[in-house]
Amino acid sequence: MRAHLNTIIVSAAILLTALILSNAFIQRNKATKNISVTGLGKKDFVADLIVWSGSFTQKNMSLKEAYANLDRDREHIQKYLLSKGLRSENIIFSAVEINKLFDDVYDGSGRKVKSVFEGYSLKQTVQIESNEVDKIENLSRQVSELINSGVEFYSEKPEYYYTKLGQLKIEMIAEATKDAATRAQKIAANAGGKVGSLKSASQGIFQIVAQNSNEDYSWGGSFNTSSKKKTATITMKLEYEID
């Protein structure tokens, strides 16, 4: 009786093993009937929005006088920008930053003895945001006019953006999808088959770099803001059944 039971168990085990191997074989064959391809979408474009900022400072032992001098500089900067054709709504002044300045005094052995108050340092930032890219770009290069007029002005590099990025991305996805489909058809034809149903589609990394540059691409996606002329790329990965 026990031997008969052992025979049944062994037979069941063999049958189960055969079913598992058969299913694995079927799945393997199914896998060979799929194809994965990656398509590329690429667009060159020019920024249509520029953001340029700069800061100006005043130092004085008296906080009141430092504020008065900073107000004078702010009015001077605003008049200068308006005279260059900017609109007041495009000019944004930040809140004033206040810092107390101290000079540390040390004795002959290098130990700090005291800190001497040297006055107040006030700083304010002005930011210009405009669709007149060329005008603001040229203005950022003429900042020496402000400095020569007596304003301690520090200019930052302009940043360039594109306000129609959403629509651009949709067009690029369509281009990348078409490119991937074309690749799949060519591969299938060379293998003696034809493309069947689409099983899955996934978007890859979206990148924006400067045109004609050797700027590195990033796995996390690059977003260049330092160049007016840009190149955007996107990839689409498609998986098809092969008939």
Phi and psi in degrees as a GROMACS rama.xvg file:
@    title "Ramachandran Plot"
@    xaxis  label "Phi"
@    yaxis  label "Psi"
@TYPE xy
-66.4163  -38.7299  ARG-2
-63.7901  -40.8349  ALA-3
-62.2512  -40.6049  HIS-4
-64.3767  -41.242  LEU-5
-62.8323  -37.5399  ASN-6
-64.4152  -41.1707  THR-7
-63.8292  -42.6559  ILE-8
-63.8604  -45.0329  ILE-9
-62.5438  -42.4323  VAL-10
-63.8527  -41.3541  SER-11
-64.1882  -39.4645  ALA-12
-64.3705  -42.0446  ALA-13
-63.6897  -42.9208  ILE-14
-63.2208  -42.4339  LEU-15
-64.3309  -41.6057  LEU-16
-62.9652  -41.4029  THR-17
-62.9485  -39.8263  ALA-18
-65.2128  -41.3912  LEU-19
-63.864  -45.6114  ILE-20
-65.4372  -37.7623  LEU-21
-64.4996  -43.2476  SER-22
-64.5558  -39.7477  ASN-23
-63.6492  -38.8409  ALA-24
-63.7852  -41.7886  PHE-25
-64.6745  -43.892  ILE-26
-64.1115  -37.3422  GLN-27
-65.0406  -40.9599  ARG-28
-67.2661  -36.1349  ASN-29
-63.2611  -40.0544  LYS-30
-62.5549  -34.1976  ALA-31
-72.2775  -10.1358  THR-32
-94.771  7.51477  LYS-33
-110.438  155.01  ASN-34
-138.432  134.869  ILE-35
-112.194  131.122  SER-36
-134.062  152.732  VAL-37
-119.818  128.459  THR-38
-110.898  154.683  GLY-39
-117.393  135.064  LEU-40
-115.923  134.336  GLY-41
-142.299  133.527  LYS-42
-140.374  135.284  LYS-43
-95.2426  140.092  ASP-44
-153.433  167.51  PHE-45
-117.935  134.911  VAL-46
-59.1606  143.718  ALA-47
-118.333  9.86353  ASP-48
-143.368  132.692  LEU-49
-122.687  141.144  ILE-50
-125.306  120.277  VAL-51
-127.535  135.522  TRP-52
-136.527  159.849  SER-53
-155.559  165.038  GLY-54
-131.876  156.61  SER-55
-138.926  149.164  PHE-56
-132.77  159.879  THR-57
-143.239  140.304  GLN-58
-125.541  136.39  LYS-59
-163.157  150.565  ASN-60
-68.3811  -26.7989  MET-61
-100.78  125.998  SER-62
-64.4346  -38.4014  LEU-63
-62.4459  -44.5945  LYS-64
-69.1767  -35.4969  GLU-65
-63.0172  -41.9274  ALA-66
-62.557  -43.9372  TYR-67
-61.8859  -42.2564  ALA-68
-68.296  -36.8064  ASN-69
-67.8761  -39.2963  LEU-70
-61.1736  -39.9919  ASP-71
-62.5152  -44.1379  ARG-72
-64.7632  -40.4853  ASP-73
-62.0016  -44.5737  ARG-74
-63.5518  -38.8418  GLU-75
-64.8566  -43.2401  HIS-76
-65.1991  -43.2007  ILE-77
-62.7172  -43.9863  GLN-78
-62.4036  -39.8695  LYS-79
-63.229  -46.0947  TYR-80
-66.1914  -40.0613  LEU-81
-64.8331  -35.0887  LEU-82
-68.4689  -18.7248  SER-83
-91.1186  6.60958  LYS-84
95.5735  7.3222  GLY-85
-78.8109  152.666  LEU-86
-94.2216  147.261  ARG-87
-60.2639  -31.0757  SER-88
-70.6635  -14.7508  GLU-89
-90.7438  -3.29879  ASN-90
-109.626  117.637  ILE-91
-122.252  120.994  ILE-92
-99.2357  135.908  PHE-93
-82.2395  174.286  SER-94
-68.897  158.397  ALA-95
-81.8641  132.609  VAL-96
-94.4183  132.396  GLU-97
-119.514  130.071  ILE-98
-133.336  139.222  ASN-99
-90.0742  135.299  LYS-100
-102.607  132.733  LEU-101
-131.608  147.807  PHE-102
-117.669  121.018  ASP-103
-79.1605  137.074  ASP-104
-110.486  133.166  VAL-105
-120.015  152.74  TYR-106
-88.5179  -174.757  ASP-107
-63.6443  -23.957  GLY-108
-92.8138  3.75088  SER-109
89.4322  7.6088  GLY-110
-87.1802  139.943  ARG-111
-70.5897  127.408  LYS-112
-96.3877  -47.3702  VAL-113
-163.217  170.632  LYS-114
-118.286  128.165  SER-115
-101.963  125.549  VAL-116
-68.8558  128.949  PHE-117
-116.617  6.21149  GLU-118
121.11  -169.912  GLY-119
-111.368  144.022  TYR-120
-118.258  120.171  SER-121
-112.372  137.021  LEU-122
-135.645  138.95  LYS-123
-138.108  146.364  GLN-124
-113.549  142.097  THR-125
-119.431  136.145  VAL-126
-125.648  134.817  GLN-127
-115.967  125.008  ILE-128
-123.372  122.965  GLU-129
-153.862  154.003  SER-130
-87.2111  -7.01812  ASN-131
-85.2419  75.0539  GLU-132
-60.5354  -49.6664  VAL-133
-63.7629  -39.7386  ASP-134
-62.7763  -47.8529  LYS-135
-69.6793  -34.797  ILE-136
-61.1941  -45.2361  GLU-137
-65.8991  -38.7076  ASN-138
-62.9805  -38.0879  LEU-139
-63.5682  -21.61  SER-140
-88.9278  -8.20698  ARG-141
-104.735  18.6652  GLN-142
-63.8869  -19.0955  VAL-143
-61.4974  -23.2787  SER-144
-63.5683  -38.2874  GLU-145
-68.3465  -43.2939  LEU-146
-62.4758  -42.3366  ILE-147
-66.0449  -21.7017  ASN-148
-85.5721  -0.0570034  SER-149
104.84  4.41265  GLY-150
-93.8606  128.554  VAL-151
-81.5993  85.2423  GLU-152
-111.101  132.532  PHE-153
-115.608  116.021  TYR-154
-93.6047  138.778  SER-155
-97.0436  161.661  GLU-156
-71.2758  139.823  LYS-157
-63.0844  151.959  PRO-158
-115.354  139.71  GLU-159
-116.63  134.711  TYR-160
-132.457  170.171  TYR-161
-130.413  120.602  TYR-162
-80.881  -12.6738  THR-163
-106.942  33.0912  LYS-164
-64.4411  -34.6872  LEU-165
-61.174  -47.4492  GLY-166
-66.8781  -39.3798  GLN-167
-60.551  -41.2377  LEU-168
-65.1104  -39.4974  LYS-169
-61.8896  -43.4363  ILE-170
-63.2205  -38.4332  GLU-171
-70.2065  -37.2962  MET-172
-62.3615  -41.7213  ILE-173
-62.7349  -41.8167  ALA-174
-65.747  -43.3392  GLU-175
-66.1592  -38.0265  ALA-176
-65.351  -42.7576  THR-177
-63.582  -40.9756  LYS-178
-63.1182  -42.445  ASP-179
-64.8899  -41.4406  ALA-180
-63.0531  -40.1252  ALA-181
-63.9837  -41.6073  THR-182
-62.6655  -43.2239  ARG-183
-61.4179  -42.1852  ALA-184
-63.838  -40.1521  GLN-185
-68.5595  -41.5309  LYS-186
-64.9392  -44.539  ILE-187
-63.8906  -41.5031  ALA-188
-64.1967  -40.5942  ALA-189
-66.5566  -25.1395  ASN-190
-92.7831  3.83808  ALA-191
80.6335  19.7648  GLY-192
-125.282  -166.743  GLY-193
-144.955  155.679  LYS-194
-72.8729  132.277  VAL-195
-101.556  -139.447  GLY-196
-73.3469  148.781  SER-197
-77.8363  124.133  LEU-198
-92.0488  -39.2471  LYS-199
-158.686  157.971  SER-200
-145.609  135.033  ALA-201
-140.657  142.472  SER-202
-86.3397  139.106  GLN-203
-92.5916  -155.117  GLY-204
-75.6855  137.789  ILE-205
-101.817  123.357  PHE-206
-125.831  144.3  GLN-207
-131.611  120.423  ILE-208
-130.282  170.835  VAL-209
-70.7194  145.214  ALA-210
-64.9731  142.818  GLN-211
52.2049  41.9896  ASN-212
-121.559  166.485  SER-213
-101.482  27.902  ASN-214
-61.5177  134.626  GLU-215
-70.5508  142.31  ASP-216
-87.3942  151.781  TYR-217
-121.493  144.286  SER-218
-63.1156  -27.1082  TRP-219
-88.9941  -5.06714  GLY-220
98.0505  130.947  GLY-221
-103.817  148.58  SER-222
-140.42  89.8613  PHE-223
-72.0008  130.472  ASN-224
-121.284  -0.496341  THR-225
-91.957  -11.8236  SER-226
-116.546  140.005  SER-227
-73.7938  -40.1922  LYS-228
-95.9104  126.722  LYS-229
-131.133  162.678  LYS-230
-128.407  127.194  THR-231
-110.117  141.789  ALA-232
-134.819  151.868  THR-233
-150.548  149.801  ILE-234
-118.894  150.64  THR-235
-129.545  129.814  MET-236
-105.34  121.436  LYS-237
-116.686  143.428  LEU-238
-121.347  124.405  GLU-239
-117.032  155.505  TYR-240
-83.4581  146.436  GLU-241
-110.987  123.538  ILE-242
